[in-house]
Structures are given as structure tokens and as C-alpha cells.
Amino acid sequence: MQFDWHYTASLLANGDFWKAVGTVVELSVETWLAGIVLGFILALARQSRHSIVNRAAALYIWFFRSLPLLVLLIFVYNLPQVFPATSVLLSNPYAAGLIALVLSEAAYIAEIHRGGLLAVAKGQLEAGKALGIGYTGTQRLIVIPQALRVALPTLANEYITIVKLTSLVSVISLSEILLVGQQLYTQNFLVMETMLAVAFYYVLIVTVFSYLLKRLERHLDVSQRTPRPIPDSHAFLPTAPVTPNQGDFALRVLGARKHYGELEVLKGIDLDIRFGEVVSIIGPSGSGKTTLIRTLNGLEGLDRGQVELCGKPFLRGRLDDGGSLSGRLHMEGIVQVGMVFQGFNLFPHKTVLENVVLAPRHHGHANDAELRTLGLSLLAKVGLREHAGKYPHQLSGGQQQRVAIARALAMRPRVMLFDEPTSALDPELVGDVLKVIEELAREGMTMVIVTHEMKFAFQVSDRVVFMESGQIAQAGAPRDLLDNRSERMGRFLKDVQLA
């Protein structure tokens, strides 16, 4: 028997086939989009600290990944036999097919999303929290855009899988491409010719959507974008409301204790920081410096003790009477505490200017024009106005850290915390960052600085705190501390030239 090429060519103009193509495209796109949404919810649930939520999501993923789609399709379509009320929806083959496909695909897509979520650095979540952005806002503004960009190539591949899986819906009599082909070759027995046309339509759909998804992937890839110039804004610079100082101290740490397992890293720390004071915390590695500064804004919880911010309760140990303070109370206060991290933690999918204004925009501090003016003025303050349209990966380490300082200042905090702000920088980049911090000190900003830059710490600080083994071993004004240094502190500073 000769292959009938003329018949195969005629099928490329067959109206039933093209109608079936529309059905497959509609079904696959709806399944993919619904699967992405449901899958993301499942992925977040899998990362939940609540065991019931976590286990329920894991059970869903395990079950629907184990169940063959063909079995699920038949079960869903015939469910009205057991629950007649469902016949209104499930008696329609398209609706039944869509529901079955979404239930099945969401389980696979959830694991794709989980991989994307795990790829988002922990520092991104901490940066969002330090800016006072709640869980929902952090997911929407910071995590989801980055996770989707990471997961998109695999999600695109999953869409292609969905297109091919739609052929199974023919078992519940949905008129898709394969069923149309089957109906034709049962009439004329030209199986090969008909199936070649079926293959053509599937290849066509996959090719078109692969191209579109590649375009989307390139659009979301910030590494391919070129910096764009940002003109000066003519809006008035928003002025911050003057908040009177409350209490005698900007920050107070009272009896702070913290354990990691059996290891006690903070052993009853007491520390008072006055308004306008610059306090540097120094000490050997492992002395508890970073843990202490991270407890000052709640990135690390306390086991016992408390932190007061501007005369008000801010944090309380989980083992103290009453337990930890409410998350709402903590988030209300955290906006008054700026945090600059050792690793910058800029948002890679946002431009420099967008990084700076993201938090005040989220909190509704001003309109877009005013925020733009604020962002540009802060970037000018740290010497980076001309880089406003760039992305973080297009900056040096020192420039990224200065953007991080501008981002923290955009919230107009009462206190600034610096956790080893220069330790991740090349030596020649350290000076630019230290100059910005020195300028803030001259302006009267209240600052707590954890640093290994001894000369800088003793020059810029009103008070230096020396920590060892989770305790404050010595503290005082720089000159007094140098003149009356303990034997241990003397050994720590023996190779440091402070003159």
C-alpha cells in the first residue's frame, strides 16, 4: 500500500483538526497556569513550619504523583455516579479533563516551585524582614519573582509535557487532536497518514509555545538587560515626620541569652545605646558579635531577656514569662531599625533605584514621584546617583554595599545596624563604604557596628564594646578602653595599628 501524501496534506486544512488544536491549546494553557498557582501554594505549604500543613501538602504531592493520569481522568469523569451533585460540572468532558490534569500537574509543578524557592538565598528573606515587609509582601515582591525566574525553564518543559498529556483526555470523549484522528482513520483506515497529521499538530503547538516561553525567559533574565539612564526627578523631596525621642535610650538590651542547641552564644548581655551614639562591637570570631546584632532587630530570637526600642518593648525571650512578643508588635518596631548585611542582600531582580524605594513604597510612605526623588537623593548621598538604573550584578561589591546602606536609610530609621559591612569587600573597596558610615556618624545617626576594622571602630565610635565567649568583656570610650585595656583585649589588639 502506497502512502497517500495528498490525503495527509488535505488534513492540514481540516476544520475539525484546527478546532481540536484550539481545544488542546486552551486546555494545556489553563492546566499550566492553574497548576502553577496551585503548585506554588503546595510548595509554600511544604516549607511551612506547621507540621499539619507540611504533611498535608506532602501527602497530596505523593498521592497525585503516584496515581496514573489515565486512572484519574476516568475516576473524575465517572465521579457523578457516586456523587450525583457533581454531574453539573463533571459531565462536561472538558471540565473533567481540566480538573484531572490540574490535580495531577500541580503535584509535579509544586516540586519545581520548591526547587525555585530553595534557590532563593535566605538573605533575601532576612532583608525583607529587616525592611518590615511581612510574609505575604516578601513572597510577592521578593521571593516569587526570583523563584519563578529560576523555575521557568523547567516550567516551560512541563508545559510541553502537558500538551502531550492532553491526548489522554480522548478516553473521556473530549474532541482533542488524537480523538479527531482516531475518528478519521476508523473511517478510511489510513492510519499512518492520519497519525502523521496528528503528529504535525502537536509539533506545531510545542514549537510555537517553546518560542514564546523562550522569549519570556529572556525577558525575565536581568543579566541580559542593559542599564538605563534615569533622569532627575522634579518632585519635592518628602520630609520625614519628626518623631520625638522616647525614653533615655534608642536601644536597650536587658539580660539577653541565646542558645544554639547546647551551645550558649549570648550569656546575659546588657547594653544601653543612647540616641545619636555610635557603638562598635569588636571581638574574636565566635564571640557572639553577629548573634547579638541580629537579635537587635529580631532576625534571631532570644531565649531569655528583652530588647527595648525607643523606650518601648520590642523583643522578649521565648522562655520568659508571657513568651515572645507578638509578631505584629515586632513588625511595627522593625521599620525603625535599619540593617546593613555583610553579604549586601540586594534584590537581584530590581534595579538600584527600585531596591532603595521598594520598602517605603510597600509601606505607603509617599507617592511614586516623591519616592523616586527620595531614592535618587539617597543614591547621590552614597555617591551612586549615576548607577540608579543598573542591576546589582552590574555593580562592584563596594557599590552594592553602599546601595544597601541607601536602602536601609530610605525607611528613615531611628537606629542603623551594620553587621561586618566591609568583610565581604576587597581591601581597595573598603574605604568608600567606611566614608559613608563616617558621614552618617557626623550627622548624628544612632549606629551599632559589628566590625573587624579596628582603626575605623576606634576613630568613629563614641563607645567600643569588646565581646568574648558570649559576654561583654570590656566596654568604654575608645581612648579609655585603649588606656585601660585588659590583658585579653591587649592580645586581641596586639597586631593592630590604631595610630
C-alpha positions in Angstrom: 0.0 0.0 0.0 1.4 3.4 -1.0 1.5 6.3 1.4 -1.2 8.9 0.5 0.6 12.2 0.8 -2.2 14.1 -0.9 -4.6 12.9 1.9 -2.2 13.8 4.6 -1.7 17.3 3.1 -5.5 17.7 3.0 -5.7 17.1 6.7 -3.6 20.2 7.4 -6.6 22.3 6.3 -9.2 20.1 8.1 -11.5 22.2 10.2 -12.1 19.6 12.9 -8.4 19.3 13.4 -7.9 23.0 13.8 -10.9 23.2 16.2 -9.2 20.4 18.2 -5.9 22.4 18.2 -7.8 25.2 19.8 -9.1 22.9 22.4 -5.7 21.5 23.2 -4.1 24.9 23.4 -6.9 26.2 25.7 -6.8 23.0 27.9 -3.0 23.0 28.2 -2.6 26.7 28.9 -5.3 26.6 31.6 -3.9 23.5 33.1 -0.4 25.0 33.1 -1.5 28.3 34.7 -3.8 26.7 37.3 -1.0 24.2 38.1 1.5 27.0 38.6 -0.8 28.7 41.1 -1.9 25.6 43.0 1.7 24.2 42.8 3.1 27.3 44.3 0.6 27.1 47.2 1.6 23.5 47.7 5.3 24.4 47.6 4.9 27.1 50.2 2.9 24.6 52.3 5.8 22.1 52.0 8.1 24.7 53.5 5.7 25.6 56.3 6.8 25.2 59.9 3.4 23.9 60.8 3.6 20.1 60.7 0.0 19.6 59.7 0.2 21.9 56.7 3.6 20.5 55.7 2.4 16.9 55.9 -0.9 17.6 54.1 1.0 19.1 51.2 3.5 16.2 51.1 0.6 13.7 51.1 -1.1 15.5 48.2 2.1 15.5 46.2 2.9 11.9 47.0 -0.6 10.7 46.0 -1.2 12.5 42.8 2.4 11.8 41.5 1.7 8.1 42.2 -1.7 8.0 40.5 -1.6 7.5 36.7 -3.3 10.3 34.9 -5.4 7.9 32.8 -6.9 6.4 36.0 -7.5 9.9 37.4 -9.3 11.0 34.3 -11.6 8.1 34.3 -12.3 8.5 38.0 -13.1 12.2 37.8 -15.3 11.8 34.8 -17.3 9.0 36.4 -17.5 10.6 39.9 -21.1 11.7 39.3 -22.1 8.1 39.5 -21.1 8.2 43.2 -21.9 11.9 43.9 -24.7 12.9 41.5 -24.4 16.5 42.5 -21.1 16.7 40.7 -22.7 15.9 37.4 -23.4 19.6 36.7 -19.7 20.2 36.3 -18.1 16.8 35.7 -20.5 15.6 33.0 -18.7 18.0 30.7 -15.6 16.2 29.3 -13.6 19.4 29.1 -14.2 20.4 32.7 -13.5 16.9 33.9 -10.3 16.7 31.9 -9.2 20.1 33.1 -9.8 19.2 36.8 -7.9 15.9 36.5 -5.0 17.5 34.7 -4.7 20.3 37.2 -4.8 17.9 40.2 -2.1 15.8 38.7 0.2 18.5 37.3 0.0 20.6 40.5 1.9 17.8 42.3 4.7 17.9 39.8 4.8 21.7 39.5 4.9 22.0 43.3 8.3 20.3 43.3 9.5 22.5 40.5 8.5 25.5 42.6 10.1 24.1 45.7 13.4 23.9 43.8 13.0 27.5 42.8 12.1 28.6 46.4 15.2 26.8 47.7 17.3 28.6 45.2 16.3 32.0 46.7 19.0 32.9 49.2 18.0 33.0 52.9 19.4 36.5 53.0 16.7 37.7 50.7 14.0 36.7 53.3 16.1 38.4 56.0 16.4 41.6 54.0 12.6 41.7 53.5 12.0 41.1 57.2 14.6 43.8 58.2 12.7 46.3 56.0 9.5 45.5 57.8 7.9 43.6 54.9 5.6 40.9 56.2 5.4 37.3 54.9 2.9 37.9 52.1 4.7 41.0 50.9 8.1 39.3 51.0 6.7 36.4 48.9 5.0 38.7 46.4 7.8 41.3 46.0 11.0 39.3 46.6 10.7 35.5 46.6 8.1 34.7 43.9 9.7 36.8 41.1 13.1 35.2 41.8 11.8 31.7 42.3 9.7 31.9 39.1 12.8 33.1 37.1 14.8 30.1 38.4 11.9 27.6 37.7 10.8 29.0 34.4 12.9 26.7 32.1 11.6 23.6 33.9 8.1 25.0 34.0 8.3 25.5 30.2 9.3 21.9 29.8 6.4 20.9 32.0 4.1 22.8 29.6 5.3 20.7 26.7 4.6 17.6 28.8 1.0 18.9 29.5 0.4 19.4 25.7 1.3 15.8 25.1 -0.8 14.5 28.1 -3.9 16.2 26.7 -4.1 13.2 24.2 -5.2 11.0 27.2 -8.3 13.1 27.5 -9.7 11.3 24.5 -10.6 8.4 26.8 -13.5 10.6 28.2 -14.6 11.6 24.7 -13.2 15.1 24.6 -12.7 16.1 21.0 -9.0 16.9 21.0 -6.4 16.2 18.3 -5.9 12.4 18.9 -9.6 11.7 19.1 -10.3 13.5 15.8 -7.5 11.5 14.2 -8.9 8.2 15.6 -12.4 9.1 14.2 -10.9 9.8 10.8 -8.7 6.7 10.4 -11.6 4.4 11.6 -13.5 5.6 8.5 -10.8 5.3 5.9 -8.1 3.1 7.6 -5.4 5.5 6.5 -3.7 5.2 9.9 -0.2 6.3 9.1 -1.3 9.3 7.0 -3.7 10.4 9.7 -1.3 10.0 12.6 1.3 11.9 10.7 -1.1 14.9 10.6 -1.8 14.4 14.3 2.0 14.5 15.0 2.3 17.7 12.9 -0.3 19.5 15.0 1.3 18.5 18.3 4.8 19.6 17.0 3.3 22.8 15.8 1.8 23.7 19.2 5.0 22.7 21.0 7.2 24.7 18.6 5.1 27.9 18.9 4.9 27.8 22.7 8.5 26.9 23.1 9.4 30.0 21.1 7.1 32.2 23.2 8.4 30.7 26.5 12.0 31.3 25.4 11.1 34.9 24.8 9.5 35.2 28.2 12.6 33.6 29.8 14.9 36.1 28.1 12.7 39.0 29.2 12.9 37.9 32.8 16.7 37.4 32.7 18.0 40.6 34.3 21.6 39.6 33.4 20.7 40.3 29.7 19.4 43.8 30.4 21.5 47.0 29.8 21.4 49.8 32.3 19.0 52.6 31.5 19.6 56.2 32.4 17.2 57.7 35.0 16.6 61.4 34.7 16.4 63.6 37.8 13.0 64.0 39.4 11.4 67.4 39.9 9.2 66.3 42.7 9.7 67.7 46.2 11.8 65.6 48.5 9.4 64.0 51.0 10.2 65.1 54.6 10.1 62.6 57.4 7.9 63.4 60.4 10.0 64.4 63.4 9.4 61.7 66.0 10.4 62.8 69.5 12.9 60.6 71.3 11.1 58.3 73.7 13.0 57.2 76.8 16.6 57.7 77.6 17.9 55.1 75.1 17.4 54.3 71.5 18.1 50.6 72.2 18.4 48.7 75.4 19.4 45.1 75.7 18.5 43.5 79.1 19.8 40.1 80.1 19.9 38.7 76.6 20.5 34.9 76.4 20.6 32.8 73.3 21.4 29.1 72.7 22.0 27.1 69.6 21.3 23.6 70.9 23.6 23.1 73.9 25.9 26.0 73.0 25.1 29.3 74.8 26.2 32.1 72.5 24.9 35.0 74.4 25.3 34.9 78.2 23.2 37.6 79.8 24.1 40.6 77.7 23.2 44.1 79.0 23.8 47.0 76.7 22.4 50.5 76.5 22.7 52.7 73.4 21.8 56.4 73.6 20.3 58.4 70.8 23.0 59.7 68.4 25.6 57.3 69.8 27.9 55.2 67.7 28.8 51.9 69.3 31.2 49.4 67.7 31.2 45.8 68.8 34.6 44.0 68.3 36.0 40.7 69.4 37.3 37.4 68.1 35.4 35.1 65.8 32.8 33.1 67.7 32.4 35.7 70.5 28.7 36.3 69.7 29.0 39.7 68.0 26.9 38.8 64.9 24.3 36.9 67.0 24.0 40.0 69.3 23.4 42.4 66.4 20.9 40.1 64.8 18.9 39.9 68.0 18.7 43.7 68.0 16.1 43.6 65.1 14.7 40.2 65.7 16.5 38.2 62.9 17.4 36.0 65.8 15.1 35.4 68.7 16.1 35.4 72.3 15.7 32.6 74.8 15.6 35.0 77.7 15.9 38.7 78.2 14.5 41.6 76.2 15.2 44.4 73.8 13.6 47.8 74.1 13.4 50.2 71.1 13.0 53.9 71.8 11.6 53.2 75.3 9.1 50.6 74.1 9.2 46.7 74.3 10.5 45.3 71.1 11.6 41.8 71.7 11.3 39.3 74.6 12.8 35.9 75.2 10.6 32.9 74.4 11.2 31.3 77.8 10.4 34.5 79.8 7.0 35.0 81.4 4.5 35.6 78.6 6.8 34.3 75.9 7.8 36.2 72.8 6.1 39.4 72.0 3.6 39.3 69.2 4.8 39.4 65.6 2.6 42.5 64.9 4.3 44.5 67.7 7.7 43.4 66.4 7.0 44.4 62.8 5.7 47.8 63.9 9.0 48.5 65.5 11.4 46.9 63.0 10.8 49.7 60.5 12.7 52.0 62.8 15.8 49.8 62.7 17.8 49.8 59.5 20.0 46.8 58.8 23.1 46.5 56.5 24.2 43.0 56.0 27.7 41.5 55.4 26.5 39.9 52.2 24.6 43.0 50.9 21.4 41.0 50.3 20.2 43.4 47.5 17.2 42.1 45.4 18.8 41.0 42.1 15.6 41.3 40.1 15.3 45.0 41.0 17.3 48.0 39.7 19.4 50.0 42.2 16.6 52.7 42.5 13.9 50.0 42.8 15.9 48.4 45.6 16.1 51.7 47.5 12.4 52.6 47.2 10.8 49.1 47.5 10.2 49.1 51.2 8.9 52.7 51.6 6.6 52.1 48.6 5.3 48.9 50.2 4.6 50.8 53.5 2.9 53.7 51.6 5.3 56.3 52.9 4.9 58.6 49.9 3.7 58.7 46.2 5.9 57.4 43.4 7.2 60.8 42.4 8.3 61.6 46.0 9.8 58.1 46.4 11.8 58.5 43.2 13.2 61.8 44.5 14.0 60.2 47.8 15.7 57.3 46.2 17.8 59.4 43.9 18.8 61.8 46.7 19.9 58.8 48.9 21.9 57.3 46.0 23.6 60.7 45.5 24.4 60.7 49.2 26.3 57.5 48.8 27.9 58.5 45.5 25.8 56.2 43.2 23.3 58.6 41.6 24.6 57.7 38.1 24.1 53.9 38.8 20.3 54.2 39.6 19.2 52.3 36.5 21.7 49.4 36.9 21.0 46.0 38.5 23.0 44.8 41.5 25.1 42.3 39.4 26.4 45.3 37.4 28.0 46.9 40.4 31.1 46.2 42.4 30.9 44.9 45.9 31.6 48.3 47.5 28.9 49.9 45.3 26.4 47.2 46.3 27.1 47.8 50.0 26.5 51.5 49.5 23.2 50.7 47.8 22.3 48.5 50.8 23.0 51.5 53.1 20.8 53.8 51.0 18.1 51.1 51.0 18.2 51.0 54.8 18.2 54.8 55.1 15.1 55.1 52.8 13.0 53.8 55.7 14.2 56.8 57.8 15.2 54.5 60.7 16.0 55.7 64.2 18.8 53.2 64.6 21.2 51.7 62.0 22.8 48.3 62.5 25.9 47.2 60.5 26.9 43.5 60.5 30.5 43.3 59.3 29.7 45.8 56.4 33.2 45.5 54.9 34.3 41.9 55.5 33.0 40.7 52.1 34.8 43.5 50.2 38.2 43.7 48.5 40.6 45.9 50.5 40.5 48.7 48.0 36.7 48.9 48.2 36.5 49.2 52.0 37.3 52.9 52.1 34.2 54.1 50.2 31.9 52.2 52.5 33.6 53.4 55.6 33.4 57.0 54.4 29.6 56.7 54.1 29.3 55.3 57.6 31.6 58.1 58.9 29.3 60.7 57.3 26.3 59.2 59.0 28.1 59.4 62.3 28.8 63.1 61.8 25.1 63.6 61.1 24.2 62.1 64.4 22.7 58.8 63.3 22.4 56.2 66.1 24.5 53.2 64.9 25.7 49.8 66.2 28.5 48.4 64.1 30.0 44.9 64.2 33.4 45.2 62.6 36.9 43.9 62.3 38.1 47.3 61.1 39.8 48.2 64.4 41.2 51.6 63.4 37.8 52.6 62.0 36.0 51.4 65.1 38.2 53.3 67.5 38.1 56.5 65.3 34.3 56.7 64.6 32.8 55.3 67.7 31.6 57.0 70.9 31.9 53.7 72.6 33.6 50.4 71.8 32.3 47.0 73.2 34.7 44.1 73.3 33.0 40.7 73.4 34.4 37.3 74.2 32.6 33.9 74.7 29.1 35.4 74.5 29.8 38.1 77.1 30.8 41.8 77.1 34.4 41.6 78.5 35.1 45.3 78.4 33.4 48.5 77.1 34.0 52.2 77.2 35.1 55.3 75.3 37.8 54.5 72.7 40.6 56.3 74.4 39.7 55.0 77.9 39.4 51.5 76.5 42.9 51.7 74.9 44.4 53.2 78.0 42.9 50.6 80.3 42.7 47.5 78.1 42.6 44.2 79.8 45.2 41.5 79.1 42.9 39.6 76.8 41.9 42.7 74.8 45.6 43.7 74.6 46.3 40.3 73.0 43.4 40.8 70.6 44.7 44.3 69.5 48.5 43.5 69.6 48.9 43.5 65.9 46.5 46.3 65.2 47.9 49.8 64.4 45.4 52.4 65.7 47.5 55.5 65.2 
